[in-house]
Amino acid sequence: MSRILVVDDEPSICWGLKEILTDEGHDVFIAATGEAAIAGAEQKSPDVVLMDVCLPGIDGVNALGKIRAMSSTPPPVVIMTAFGSLDVAVRSLAAGAFDYLPKPFDLDQAVNVVQRALRRSESTRSPTEAPSTSDSSLLLGHSARMQQVFKEIALVSQTDAAVLITGESGTGKELVAEAVHSNSQRRGEPFIPINLGALSPQLIESELFGHVKGAFTGAESPRLGLLQLADKGTVFLDEIGDVPLPIQVKLLRAIERKEVTPVGDPRPRSSDFRIVAATNRSLPELVAKGEFRADLFFRLSAFQLQLPPLRERGDDIALLAEHFLRQSAPQSAGFSKECLLALSRREWPGNVRELRNAVEHAAILARQEIIQPEHLPQPQLFSATSSSAHKIDNPEGLASFIAEWTKQRATELAGSPSATWHDDLLSLVEPPLIRAALTAAGGHRAKAADLLGWHRGTLREKLRKYGIEE
């Protein structure tokens, strides 16, 4: 029997967690403050701690550090919060949290994270000073999707892995790149951004690698490339899908060898840079078309970070709108309820960038009065998803695909007594369907089960069957 310490000042949260974890066979004890949590951990030596951030007295992150400092083999600590931000995620994980659980969450999620914490060998990593998060306020969001993004930024910032950020235009890819850099060990070194889509193919090579005097017409003096200027720091390659194939070869070599060869000079120069790349295009599709090198794609995507479009972050729209209004018109009287409702109903094909422009437009028209729906600009009519996703408008096409798959399967399994077409098809179809339902439900299992038309227990069994973890 494992001992679980639950720390939260909300009795309903403590009751729910105690009930379900007790049903799972654990011994659960409760604390309502950080001080009580520290005392309880010292007396009872829990195997796992579930702890809220906002507590009376000492907060959860500081209590986490004190609990971990008690022993050379401290228990895994899972941080819970209803007011998550990038700063909280970074502080929690840097202080040694095992995981980060944004509220509201399903109780099944809590059971899942406790099981993972118990399976993991006890960490011996000491608490470390939390990295600077000076730019974290630029990334805002309370939605489950953004909480996951904050967690991933915090995790990958502790490594030196290459990061590929994907997402539609206007979702904040450069802000995420800056956050990865400013929370990493390289934060005191240069952060060099370059928008490759804004450069002509002829200029990209010179910008990245530099050139020597006389390397080409107009090269009247030598110039350092951005990969050299980013030595010891981070280079952010925006619109990486626009790099021409010949330069992709040279870029791959530079990344692998940490060497930069200027145009017109065969001698390489060493440069210890970290690569963070971004694109709103599908690199796997470009690889399939022969327009992007597969080896470069795999080198760039050691860690992939997908940014959600604003239309999938409905809970964040009012928060972002208020933030942009304070920036652009601090004397404004604010939004009416009707205006906030109108903002939440828009599709926002231009994502966060479009929302910021709409707020500035409305503030100008309102002239420090309450902003009403009529002050907003007209919605954009183009589709933000046309270039990033394929729609299936014809159900017969899906049926035709299944029929073709069945024919192929029949040929492969001809004469086999163990042919299981139905199970084979479900194993292909159900996992992406379940993941899509979980995404649409913001990670809540009960809502996802309703979307799928399943009982909650059925969804739990499918998650275990396919090894899916939210």
C-alpha positions as a Markdown table, in Angstrom:
| # | Residue | x | y | z |
|---|---|---|---|---|
| 1 | Met | 0.0 | 0.0 | 0.0 |
| 2 | Ser | 1.4 | 3.4 | -1.1 |
| 3 | Arg | 1.1 | 6.5 | 1.0 |
| 4 | Ile | -0.2 | 9.6 | -0.8 |
| 5 | Leu | -0.1 | 13.1 | 0.6 |
| 6 | Val | -2.8 | 15.5 | -0.9 |
| 7 | Val | -2.2 | 19.1 | -0.2 |
| 8 | Asp | -5.0 | 21.6 | -1.0 |
| 9 | Asp | -7.0 | 24.2 | 0.8 |
| 10 | Glu | -10.2 | 23.2 | -1.0 |
| 11 | Pro | -12.0 | 20.5 | 0.9 |
| 12 | Ser | -13.9 | 19.2 | -2.1 |
| 13 | Ile | -10.6 | 18.6 | -4.0 |
| 14 | Cys | -9.1 | 16.8 | -1.0 |
| 15 | Trp | -12.3 | 14.7 | -0.6 |
| 16 | Gly | -12.5 | 13.7 | -4.3 |
| 17 | Leu | -8.8 | 12.7 | -4.5 |
| 18 | Lys | -8.9 | 10.8 | -1.2 |
| 19 | Glu | -12.0 | 8.8 | -2.3 |
| 20 | Ile | -10.7 | 7.7 | -5.7 |
| 21 | Leu | -7.1 | 7.1 | -4.5 |
| 22 | Thr | -8.3 | 5.1 | -1.5 |
| 23 | Asp | -10.4 | 3.0 | -4.0 |
| 24 | Glu | -7.2 | 2.4 | -5.9 |
| 25 | Gly | -5.7 | 0.9 | -2.7 |
| 26 | His | -3.6 | 3.8 | -1.5 |
| 27 | Asp | -3.3 | 5.2 | 2.0 |
| 28 | Val | -4.2 | 8.9 | 1.7 |
| 29 | Phe | -3.7 | 11.7 | 4.2 |
| 30 | Ile | -4.5 | 15.4 | 3.8 |
| 31 | Ala | -2.9 | 18.7 | 4.5 |
| 32 | Ala | -4.5 | 22.2 | 3.9 |
| 33 | Thr | -1.3 | 24.4 | 4.1 |
| 34 | Gly | 2.2 | 24.2 | 2.9 |
| 35 | Glu | 3.5 | 24.1 | 6.5 |
| 36 | Ala | 1.2 | 21.2 | 7.3 |
| 37 | Ala | 2.4 | 19.4 | 4.1 |
| 38 | Ile | 6.0 | 19.8 | 5.2 |
| 39 | Ala | 5.2 | 18.5 | 8.7 |
| 40 | Gly | 3.2 | 15.6 | 7.3 |
| 41 | Ala | 5.9 | 14.6 | 4.8 |
| 42 | Glu | 8.4 | 14.6 | 7.6 |
| 43 | Gln | 6.3 | 12.4 | 9.8 |
| 44 | Lys | 4.8 | 9.9 | 7.4 |
| 45 | Ser | 7.3 | 9.8 | 4.4 |
| 46 | Pro | 4.7 | 9.7 | 1.6 |
| 47 | Asp | 5.5 | 7.8 | -1.6 |
| 48 | Val | 3.8 | 10.6 | -3.8 |
| 49 | Val | 2.7 | 14.1 | -3.0 |
| 50 | Leu | -0.2 | 15.9 | -4.8 |
| 51 | Met | 0.1 | 19.6 | -4.0 |
| 52 | Asp | -1.7 | 22.8 | -5.0 |
| 53 | Val | 0.3 | 26.0 | -5.8 |
| 54 | Cys | -1.9 | 28.5 | -4.1 |
| 55 | Leu | -1.9 | 27.7 | -0.4 |
| 56 | Pro | -2.3 | 29.7 | 2.8 |
| 57 | Gly | 1.2 | 30.7 | 4.1 |
| 58 | Ile | 4.0 | 29.1 | 2.1 |
| 59 | Asp | 3.1 | 28.3 | -1.5 |
| 60 | Gly | 3.2 | 24.9 | -3.1 |
| 61 | Val | 6.4 | 25.5 | -5.1 |
| 62 | Asn | 8.4 | 26.6 | -2.0 |
| 63 | Ala | 6.9 | 23.7 | 0.0 |
| 64 | Leu | 8.0 | 21.4 | -2.8 |
| 65 | Gly | 11.6 | 22.5 | -2.4 |
| 66 | Lys | 11.5 | 21.9 | 1.3 |
| 67 | Ile | 9.9 | 18.5 | 1.0 |
| 68 | Arg | 12.5 | 17.4 | -1.5 |
| 69 | Ala | 15.3 | 18.7 | 0.7 |
| 70 | Met | 14.3 | 16.4 | 3.5 |
| 71 | Ser | 15.7 | 13.3 | 1.9 |
| 72 | Ser | 18.3 | 12.1 | -0.6 |
| 73 | Thr | 15.5 | 10.1 | -2.2 |
| 74 | Pro | 12.5 | 12.5 | -2.0 |
| 75 | Pro | 9.0 | 11.5 | -3.1 |
| 76 | Pro | 7.7 | 12.5 | -6.6 |
| 77 | Val | 5.7 | 15.7 | -6.2 |
| 78 | Val | 2.9 | 16.6 | -8.6 |
| 79 | Ile | 2.0 | 20.3 | -8.6 |
| 80 | Met | -1.7 | 21.2 | -9.1 |
| 81 | Thr | -2.9 | 24.7 | -10.0 |
| 82 | Ala | -6.0 | 26.5 | -11.3 |
| 83 | Phe | -3.9 | 29.6 | -12.1 |
| 84 | Gly | -1.1 | 28.2 | -14.2 |
| 85 | Ser | 1.3 | 30.2 | -16.1 |
| 86 | Leu | 4.7 | 29.6 | -17.8 |
| 87 | Asp | 6.4 | 31.0 | -14.7 |
| 88 | Val | 4.6 | 28.6 | -12.4 |
| 89 | Ala | 5.4 | 25.6 | -14.7 |
| 90 | Val | 9.0 | 26.6 | -15.0 |
| 91 | Arg | 9.5 | 27.1 | -11.3 |
| 92 | Ser | 7.7 | 23.9 | -10.4 |
| 93 | Leu | 9.6 | 21.7 | -12.8 |
| 94 | Ala | 12.9 | 23.4 | -12.1 |
| 95 | Ala | 12.3 | 22.8 | -8.4 |
| 96 | Gly | 12.0 | 19.1 | -9.0 |
| 97 | Ala | 8.2 | 18.5 | -9.6 |
| 98 | Phe | 7.5 | 15.2 | -11.1 |
| 99 | Asp | 4.5 | 16.6 | -13.1 |
| 100 | Tyr | 2.3 | 19.6 | -13.5 |
| 101 | Leu | -1.5 | 19.1 | -13.3 |
| 102 | Pro | -3.7 | 22.1 | -14.3 |
| 103 | Lys | -7.1 | 22.4 | -12.8 |
| 104 | Pro | -9.8 | 21.4 | -13.5 |
| 105 | Phe | -8.8 | 17.9 | -14.1 |
| 106 | Asp | -10.6 | 14.5 | -14.1 |
| 107 | Leu | -9.9 | 12.3 | -11.1 |
| 108 | Asp | -8.8 | 9.6 | -13.5 |
| 109 | Gln | -6.0 | 11.9 | -14.6 |
| 110 | Ala | -4.9 | 12.2 | -11.0 |
| 111 | Val | -4.9 | 8.4 | -10.7 |
| 112 | Asn | -2.9 | 8.1 | -13.9 |
| 113 | Val | -0.2 | 10.6 | -12.8 |
| 114 | Val | 0.1 | 8.9 | -9.3 |
| 115 | Gln | 0.5 | 5.5 | -11.0 |
| 116 | Arg | 3.3 | 7.0 | -13.2 |
| 117 | Ala | 4.9 | 8.6 | -10.2 |
| 118 | Leu | 4.9 | 5.3 | -8.3 |
| 119 | Arg | 6.4 | 3.5 | -11.3 |
| 120 | Arg | 9.2 | 5.9 | -11.7 |
| 121 | Ser | 12.3 | 5.3 | -9.7 |
| 122 | Glu | 12.7 | 7.9 | -7.0 |
| 123 | Ser | 14.5 | 10.9 | -8.3 |
| 124 | Thr | 17.9 | 11.9 | -6.9 |
| 125 | Arg | 18.0 | 15.3 | -8.6 |
| 126 | Ser | 18.4 | 18.2 | -6.2 |
| 127 | Pro | 16.4 | 21.3 | -6.5 |
| 128 | Thr | 17.9 | 23.9 | -8.7 |
| 129 | Glu | 17.5 | 27.7 | -8.9 |
| 130 | Ala | 14.5 | 28.5 | -11.1 |
| 131 | Pro | 15.6 | 30.0 | -14.4 |
| 132 | Ser | 14.7 | 33.6 | -15.2 |
| 133 | Thr | 11.3 | 34.0 | -16.7 |
| 134 | Ser | 11.5 | 37.7 | -17.7 |
| 135 | Asp | 9.5 | 37.1 | -20.9 |
| 136 | Ser | 7.0 | 34.7 | -19.5 |
| 137 | Ser | 4.4 | 37.4 | -19.0 |
| 138 | Leu | 4.1 | 37.6 | -22.8 |
| 139 | Leu | 2.7 | 34.1 | -23.0 |
| 140 | Leu | -0.7 | 34.0 | -21.5 |
| 141 | Gly | -3.4 | 31.4 | -21.1 |
| 142 | His | -5.5 | 29.5 | -18.6 |
| 143 | Ser | -6.8 | 26.9 | -21.1 |
| 144 | Ala | -5.8 | 23.3 | -20.9 |
| 145 | Arg | -4.0 | 23.5 | -24.2 |
| 146 | Met | -1.8 | 26.4 | -23.1 |
| 147 | Gln | -1.1 | 24.8 | -19.8 |
| 148 | Gln | 0.4 | 21.8 | -21.7 |
| 149 | Val | 2.4 | 24.2 | -23.8 |
| 150 | Phe | 3.8 | 25.9 | -20.6 |
| 151 | Lys | 4.7 | 22.5 | -19.2 |
| 152 | Glu | 6.5 | 21.5 | -22.5 |
| 153 | Ile | 8.5 | 24.8 | -22.6 |
| 154 | Ala | 9.6 | 24.3 | -19.0 |
| 155 | Leu | 10.7 | 20.7 | -19.7 |
| 156 | Val | 12.6 | 21.3 | -22.9 |
| 157 | Ser | 14.2 | 24.5 | -21.6 |
| 158 | Gln | 16.2 | 22.3 | -19.2 |
| 159 | Thr | 17.8 | 20.5 | -22.1 |
| 160 | Asp | 19.9 | 21.5 | -25.1 |
| 161 | Ala | 17.7 | 19.6 | -27.6 |
| 162 | Ala | 16.7 | 21.1 | -30.9 |
| 163 | Val | 13.1 | 22.3 | -30.8 |
| 164 | Leu | 10.6 | 22.5 | -33.7 |
| 165 | Ile | 7.6 | 24.8 | -33.0 |
| 166 | Thr | 4.6 | 24.2 | -35.3 |
| 167 | Gly | 1.4 | 26.2 | -35.5 |
| 168 | Glu | -0.6 | 28.6 | -37.6 |
| 169 | Ser | 0.6 | 32.1 | -38.3 |
| 170 | Gly | -0.1 | 34.4 | -35.4 |
| 171 | Thr | 0.0 | 31.8 | -32.7 |
| 172 | Gly | 3.1 | 33.1 | -31.0 |
| 173 | Lys | 5.9 | 30.9 | -32.2 |
| 174 | Glu | 8.6 | 33.5 | -31.7 |
| 175 | Leu | 7.4 | 34.2 | -28.2 |
| 176 | Val | 7.7 | 30.5 | -27.4 |
| 177 | Ala | 11.2 | 30.4 | -28.9 |
| 178 | Glu | 12.2 | 33.3 | -26.7 |
| 179 | Ala | 10.8 | 31.6 | -23.7 |
| 180 | Val | 12.7 | 28.4 | -24.4 |
| 181 | His | 15.9 | 30.4 | -24.6 |
| 182 | Ser | 15.3 | 32.7 | -21.6 |
| 183 | Asn | 14.5 | 29.7 | -19.4 |
| 184 | Ser | 17.5 | 27.7 | -20.5 |
| 185 | Gln | 21.2 | 27.5 | -19.4 |
| 186 | Arg | 22.0 | 29.7 | -22.4 |
| 187 | Arg | 19.8 | 32.6 | -21.3 |
| 188 | Gly | 22.7 | 35.0 | -20.7 |
| 189 | Glu | 23.9 | 34.5 | -24.3 |
| 190 | Pro | 22.6 | 35.8 | -27.6 |
| 191 | Phe | 19.1 | 35.0 | -28.9 |
| 192 | Ile | 19.3 | 35.5 | -32.7 |
| 193 | Pro | 16.0 | 35.3 | -34.6 |
| 194 | Ile | 15.8 | 35.2 | -38.4 |
| 195 | Asn | 12.7 | 35.0 | -40.6 |
| 196 | Leu | 13.8 | 32.9 | -43.5 |
| 197 | Gly | 10.5 | 33.5 | -45.4 |
| 198 | Ala | 11.4 | 37.2 | -45.6 |
| 199 | Leu | 14.7 | 36.5 | -47.4 |
| 200 | Ser | 15.4 | 35.7 | -51.0 |
| 201 | Pro | 17.0 | 32.3 | -51.6 |
| 202 | Gln | 20.2 | 34.1 | -52.6 |
| 203 | Leu | 20.5 | 35.8 | -49.3 |
| 204 | Ile | 19.7 | 33.0 | -46.9 |
| 205 | Glu | 23.1 | 31.3 | -47.2 |
| 206 | Ser | 25.0 | 34.5 | -46.5 |
| 207 | Glu | 22.7 | 35.4 | -43.6 |
| 208 | Leu | 23.1 | 32.1 | -42.0 |
| 209 | Phe | 26.8 | 31.3 | -42.6 |
| 210 | Gly | 28.3 | 34.7 | -43.4 |
| 211 | His | 30.8 | 35.5 | -46.2 |
| 212 | Val | 34.3 | 36.6 | -46.8 |
| 213 | Lys | 35.3 | 39.7 | -48.8 |
| 214 | Gly | 34.9 | 39.1 | -52.5 |
| 215 | Ala | 32.8 | 36.0 | -52.1 |
| 216 | Phe | 30.2 | 37.4 | -54.5 |
| 217 | Thr | 29.4 | 40.6 | -56.3 |
| 218 | Gly | 28.7 | 43.3 | -53.6 |
| 219 | Ala | 30.6 | 41.4 | -50.8 |
| 220 | Glu | 33.0 | 44.3 | -50.2 |
| 221 | Ser | 33.7 | 43.3 | -46.6 |
| 222 | Pro | 33.6 | 40.1 | -44.6 |
| 223 | Arg | 30.5 | 39.4 | -42.5 |
| 224 | Leu | 29.7 | 37.0 | -39.7 |
| 225 | Gly | 26.7 | 34.8 | -40.2 |
| 226 | Leu | 23.9 | 34.5 | -37.7 |
| 227 | Leu | 25.0 | 31.0 | -36.7 |
| 228 | Gln | 28.3 | 32.4 | -35.6 |
| 229 | Leu | 26.7 | 35.3 | -33.8 |
| 230 | Ala | 24.6 | 32.8 | -31.9 |
| 231 | Asp | 27.7 | 31.1 | -30.4 |
| 232 | Lys | 26.9 | 29.8 | -26.9 |
| 233 | Gly | 23.3 | 31.1 | -27.4 |
| 234 | Thr | 20.2 | 30.2 | -29.5 |
| 235 | Val | 19.3 | 30.8 | -33.1 |
| 236 | Phe | 15.6 | 30.9 | -34.0 |
| 237 | Leu | 14.9 | 29.9 | -37.6 |
| 238 | Asp | 11.4 | 31.0 | -38.4 |
| 239 | Glu | 9.7 | 29.6 | -41.5 |
| 240 | Ile | 12.3 | 26.8 | -41.7 |
| 241 | Gly | 10.2 | 25.2 | -44.5 |
| 242 | Asp | 11.4 | 28.0 | -46.9 |
| 243 | Val | 15.1 | 27.0 | -46.8 |
| 244 | Pro | 16.2 | 25.9 | -50.4 |
| 245 | Leu | 17.3 | 22.3 | -50.7 |
| 246 | Pro | 21.0 | 23.1 | -51.4 |
| 247 | Ile | 21.3 | 25.2 | -48.3 |
| 248 | Gln | 19.5 | 22.5 | -46.3 |
| 249 | Val | 22.5 | 20.2 | -46.8 |
| 250 | Lys | 24.9 | 22.9 | -45.5 |
| 251 | Leu | 22.6 | 23.7 | -42.5 |
| 252 | Leu | 22.4 | 20.0 | -41.6 |
| 253 | Arg | 26.2 | 19.7 | -41.6 |
| 254 | Ala | 26.5 | 22.9 | -39.4 |
| 255 | Ile | 24.0 | 21.6 | -36.9 |
| 256 | Glu | 25.6 | 18.2 | -36.6 |
| 257 | Arg | 29.2 | 19.4 | -36.4 |
| 258 | Lys | 28.7 | 22.7 | -34.7 |
| 259 | Glu | 30.7 | 24.3 | -37.5 |
| 260 | Val | 29.9 | 27.2 | -39.8 |
| 261 | Thr | 31.6 | 27.6 | -43.2 |
| 262 | Pro | 31.2 | 31.1 | -44.6 |
| 263 | Val | 30.4 | 31.7 | -48.3 |
| 264 | Gly | 33.7 | 31.9 | -50.2 |
| 265 | Asp | 35.8 | 30.2 | -47.6 |
| 266 | Pro | 36.5 | 26.5 | -47.2 |
| 267 | Arg | 37.6 | 26.8 | -43.6 |
| 268 | Pro | 34.9 | 26.0 | -41.0 |
| 269 | Arg | 34.5 | 28.0 | -37.8 |
| 270 | Ser | 33.2 | 26.4 | -34.6 |
| 271 | Ser | 30.0 | 27.7 | -33.1 |
| 272 | Asp | 28.1 | 26.2 | -30.2 |
| 273 | Phe | 24.6 | 27.3 | -31.0 |
| 274 | Arg | 21.2 | 25.8 | -30.1 |
| 275 | Ile | 18.6 | 25.5 | -32.9 |
| 276 | Val | 15.0 | 26.4 | -32.4 |
| 277 | Ala | 13.0 | 26.3 | -35.6 |
| 278 | Ala | 9.4 | 27.1 | -36.5 |
| 279 | Thr | 7.0 | 26.7 | -39.3 |
| 280 | Asn | 3.3 | 26.9 | -40.2 |
| 281 | Arg | 3.7 | 24.4 | -43.0 |
| 282 | Ser | 3.7 | 20.6 | -42.7 |
| 283 | Leu | 7.3 | 19.5 | -42.9 |
| 284 | Pro | 6.4 | 15.8 | -43.3 |
| 285 | Glu | 4.4 | 16.8 | -46.4 |
| 286 | Leu | 7.3 | 18.7 | -47.8 |
| 287 | Val | 9.6 | 15.7 | -47.1 |
| 288 | Ala | 7.1 | 13.5 | -49.0 |
| 289 | Lys | 7.2 | 15.9 | -51.9 |
| 290 | Gly | 11.0 | 16.0 | -52.0 |
| 291 | Glu | 11.1 | 19.6 | -51.0 |
| 292 | Phe | 12.6 | 19.1 | -47.5 |
| 293 | Arg | 15.3 | 16.7 | -46.4 |
| 294 | Ala | 14.2 | 14.0 | -44.1 |
| 295 | Asp | 17.5 | 13.9 | -42.2 |
| 296 | Leu | 17.3 | 17.7 | -41.6 |
| 297 | Phe | 13.7 | 17.3 | -40.4 |
| 298 | Phe | 14.6 | 14.6 | -37.9 |
| 299 | Arg | 17.6 | 16.7 | -36.7 |
| 300 | Leu | 15.4 | 19.8 | -36.2 |
| 301 | Ser | 12.5 | 18.0 | -34.5 |
| 302 | Ala | 14.2 | 16.3 | -31.5 |
| 303 | Phe | 11.4 | 17.9 | -29.6 |
| 304 | Gln | 8.2 | 19.1 | -31.3 |
| 305 | Leu | 6.0 | 21.7 | -29.7 |
| 306 | Gln | 2.6 | 22.3 | -31.3 |
| 307 | Leu | 0.9 | 25.6 | -30.6 |
| 308 | Pro | -2.9 | 25.5 | -30.7 |
| 309 | Pro | -4.9 | 28.1 | -32.8 |
| 310 | Leu | -6.8 | 30.7 | -30.9 |
| 311 | Arg | -10.2 | 29.1 | -31.9 |
| 312 | Glu | -9.2 | 26.1 | -29.7 |
| 313 | Arg | -8.4 | 28.4 | -26.8 |
| 314 | Gly | -11.8 | 29.9 | -26.1 |
| 315 | Asp | -11.0 | 30.2 | -22.3 |
| 316 | Asp | -8.1 | 32.5 | -23.1 |
| 317 | Ile | -9.7 | 35.0 | -25.4 |
| 318 | Ala | -11.0 | 37.4 | -22.7 |
| 319 | Leu | -7.7 | 37.1 | -20.8 |
| 320 | Leu | -5.7 | 38.0 | -23.9 |
| 321 | Ala | -8.1 | 40.8 | -24.9 |
| 322 | Glu | -7.8 | 42.4 | -21.5 |
| 323 | His | -4.1 | 42.1 | -21.7 |
| 324 | Phe | -3.9 | 43.8 | -25.1 |
| 325 | Leu | -6.3 | 46.5 | -24.0 |
| 326 | Arg | -4.1 | 47.4 | -21.0 |
| 327 | Gln | -1.1 | 47.6 | -23.4 |
| 328 | Ser | -2.6 | 49.7 | -26.1 |
| 329 | Ala | -5.2 | 51.8 | -24.2 |
| 330 | Pro | -4.5 | 51.8 | -20.4 |
| 331 | Gln | -7.1 | 54.6 | -19.9 |
| 332 | Ser | -9.9 | 52.5 | -21.5 |
| 333 | Ala | -13.1 | 51.8 | -19.5 |
| 334 | Gly | -12.9 | 48.1 | -20.6 |
| 335 | Phe | -15.1 | 45.7 | -22.5 |
| 336 | Ser | -18.8 | 45.1 | -22.1 |
| 337 | Lys | -20.0 | 41.6 | -21.5 |
| 338 | Glu | -21.6 | 41.6 | -24.9 |
| 339 | Cys | -18.3 | 42.5 | -26.5 |
| 340 | Leu | -16.4 | 39.7 | -24.7 |
| 341 | Leu | -19.1 | 37.3 | -25.8 |
| 342 | Ala | -18.7 | 38.5 | -29.4 |
| 343 | Leu | -14.9 | 38.1 | -29.2 |
| 344 | Ser | -15.3 | 34.5 | -27.9 |
| 345 | Arg | -17.6 | 33.6 | -30.9 |
| 346 | Arg | -15.2 | 34.5 | -33.6 |
| 347 | Glu | -13.0 | 32.1 | -35.5 |
| 348 | Trp | -9.8 | 34.2 | -35.4 |
| 349 | Pro | -8.0 | 33.0 | -38.5 |
| 350 | Gly | -5.2 | 35.3 | -37.7 |
| 351 | Asn | -5.0 | 34.0 | -34.2 |
| 352 | Val | -3.5 | 36.0 | -31.4 |
| 353 | Arg | -2.1 | 38.6 | -33.8 |
| 354 | Glu | -5.6 | 39.3 | -35.2 |
| 355 | Leu | -7.1 | 39.5 | -31.7 |
| 356 | Arg | -4.5 | 42.1 | -30.7 |
| 357 | Asn | -5.3 | 44.2 | -33.8 |
| 358 | Ala | -9.0 | 43.9 | -33.2 |
| 359 | Val | -8.6 | 45.2 | -29.6 |
| 360 | Glu | -6.5 | 48.1 | -30.7 |
| 361 | His | -9.0 | 49.0 | -33.5 |
| 362 | Ala | -11.9 | 48.8 | -31.0 |
| 363 | Ala | -10.1 | 50.9 | -28.4 |
| 364 | Ile | -9.5 | 53.7 | -30.9 |
| 365 | Leu | -13.2 | 53.8 | -31.9 |
| 366 | Ala | -14.5 | 53.6 | -28.3 |
| 367 | Arg | -12.4 | 56.6 | -27.2 |
| 368 | Gln | -12.0 | 55.5 | -23.6 |
| 369 | Glu | -15.7 | 54.5 | -23.3 |
| 370 | Ile | -16.9 | 50.9 | -22.7 |
| 371 | Ile | -16.0 | 48.9 | -25.7 |
| 372 | Gln | -19.1 | 47.4 | -27.4 |
| 373 | Pro | -19.4 | 44.8 | -30.2 |
| 374 | Glu | -20.0 | 47.6 | -32.8 |
| 375 | His | -16.5 | 48.9 | -32.1 |
| 376 | Leu | -14.9 | 45.7 | -33.3 |
| 377 | Pro | -13.6 | 45.4 | -36.9 |
| 378 | Gln | -15.5 | 43.0 | -39.3 |
| 379 | Pro | -14.4 | 39.4 | -39.0 |
| 380 | Gln | -12.0 | 38.1 | -41.6 |
| 381 | Leu | -13.6 | 35.8 | -44.1 |
| 382 | Phe | -10.6 | 33.7 | -45.1 |
| 383 | Ser | -10.1 | 30.3 | -43.5 |
| 384 | Ala | -7.1 | 29.8 | -41.2 |
| 385 | Thr | -7.3 | 26.1 | -41.6 |
| 386 | Ser | -7.1 | 25.9 | -45.4 |
| 387 | Ser | -3.3 | 25.5 | -45.5 |
| 388 | Ser | -2.8 | 23.5 | -42.3 |
| 389 | Ala | -5.5 | 20.8 | -42.3 |
| 390 | His | -7.4 | 18.7 | -44.7 |
| 391 | Lys | -11.2 | 18.6 | -44.5 |
| 392 | Ile | -13.1 | 15.5 | -45.3 |
| 393 | Asp | -16.3 | 16.9 | -46.9 |
| 394 | Asn | -17.3 | 13.6 | -48.6 |
| 395 | Pro | -18.1 | 10.7 | -46.2 |
| 396 | Glu | -18.2 | 8.4 | -49.3 |
| 397 | Gly | -14.5 | 9.1 | -49.7 |
| 398 | Leu | -13.8 | 7.7 | -46.2 |
| 399 | Ala | -16.0 | 4.7 | -46.9 |
| 400 | Ser | -14.1 | 4.1 | -50.2 |
| 401 | Phe | -10.8 | 4.3 | -48.3 |
| 402 | Ile | -12.0 | 1.7 | -45.8 |
| 403 | Ala | -13.2 | -0.6 | -48.6 |
| 404 | Glu | -9.8 | -0.3 | -50.3 |
| 405 | Trp | -8.0 | -1.1 | -47.0 |
| 406 | Thr | -10.2 | -4.1 | -46.5 |
| 407 | Lys | -9.4 | -5.5 | -50.0 |
| 408 | Gln | -5.7 | -5.1 | -49.3 |
| 409 | Arg | -6.0 | -6.7 | -45.9 |
| 410 | Ala | -7.9 | -9.7 | -47.4 |
| 411 | Thr | -5.1 | -10.2 | -49.8 |
| 412 | Glu | -2.5 | -10.1 | -47.0 |
| 413 | Leu | -4.4 | -12.5 | -44.8 |
| 414 | Ala | -5.7 | -14.8 | -47.4 |
| 415 | Gly | -6.3 | -18.2 | -45.9 |
| 416 | Ser | -5.3 | -17.1 | -42.4 |
| 417 | Pro | -7.6 | -18.6 | -39.7 |
| 418 | Ser | -6.7 | -15.7 | -37.3 |
| 419 | Ala | -7.8 | -12.8 | -39.6 |
| 420 | Thr | -9.3 | -10.1 | -37.4 |
| 421 | Trp | -10.3 | -7.3 | -39.8 |
| 422 | His | -12.5 | -5.5 | -37.4 |
| 423 | Asp | -10.0 | -5.4 | -34.5 |
| 424 | Asp | -7.2 | -4.4 | -36.9 |
| 425 | Leu | -9.3 | -1.6 | -38.3 |
| 426 | Leu | -10.3 | -0.4 | -34.8 |
| 427 | Ser | -6.7 | -0.4 | -33.7 |
| 428 | Leu | -6.0 | 2.1 | -36.6 |
| 429 | Val | -9.1 | 4.2 | -36.2 |
| 430 | Glu | -9.7 | 4.4 | -32.5 |
| 431 | Pro | -6.4 | 5.9 | -31.2 |
| 432 | Pro | -6.6 | 9.1 | -33.3 |
| 433 | Leu | -10.3 | 9.4 | -32.6 |
| 434 | Ile | -9.7 | 9.2 | -28.9 |
| 435 | Arg | -6.9 | 11.7 | -29.0 |
| 436 | Ala | -9.0 | 14.1 | -31.0 |
| 437 | Ala | -11.9 | 13.7 | -28.5 |
| 438 | Leu | -9.5 | 14.4 | -25.6 |
| 439 | Thr | -8.2 | 17.5 | -27.3 |
| 440 | Ala | -11.7 | 18.8 | -28.0 |
| 441 | Ala | -12.6 | 18.1 | -24.4 |
| 442 | Gly | -9.6 | 20.0 | -23.1 |
| 443 | Gly | -8.2 | 16.7 | -21.6 |
| 444 | His | -11.2 | 15.9 | -19.5 |
| 445 | Arg | -12.1 | 12.2 | -19.8 |
| 446 | Ala | -15.7 | 12.6 | -18.9 |
| 447 | Lys | -16.3 | 15.1 | -21.6 |
| 448 | Ala | -14.3 | 13.1 | -24.1 |
| 449 | Ala | -16.4 | 10.0 | -23.3 |
| 450 | Asp | -19.6 | 12.0 | -24.0 |
| 451 | Leu | -18.2 | 13.1 | -27.3 |
| 452 | Leu | -17.4 | 9.6 | -28.3 |
| 453 | Gly | -20.8 | 8.3 | -27.0 |
| 454 | Trp | -19.0 | 5.9 | -24.6 |
| 455 | His | -19.3 | 5.2 | -21.0 |
| 456 | Arg | -16.4 | 6.7 | -19.0 |
| 457 | Gly | -15.2 | 3.2 | -18.0 |
| 458 | Thr | -15.1 | 2.2 | -21.7 |
| 459 | Leu | -12.8 | 5.2 | -22.4 |
| 460 | Arg | -10.6 | 4.2 | -19.5 |
| 461 | Glu | -10.3 | 0.7 | -20.9 |
| 462 | Lys | -9.4 | 2.0 | -24.4 |
| 463 | Leu | -6.8 | 4.4 | -23.0 |
| 464 | Arg | -5.1 | 1.5 | -21.3 |
| 465 | Lys | -5.5 | -0.8 | -24.3 |
| 466 | Tyr | -3.7 | 1.6 | -26.6 |
| 467 | Gly | -1.3 | 3.1 | -24.1 |
| 468 | Ile | -2.6 | 6.6 | -24.5 |
| 469 | Glu | -1.7 | 9.2 | -21.9 |
| 470 | Glu | -3.1 | 12.7 | -22.1 |
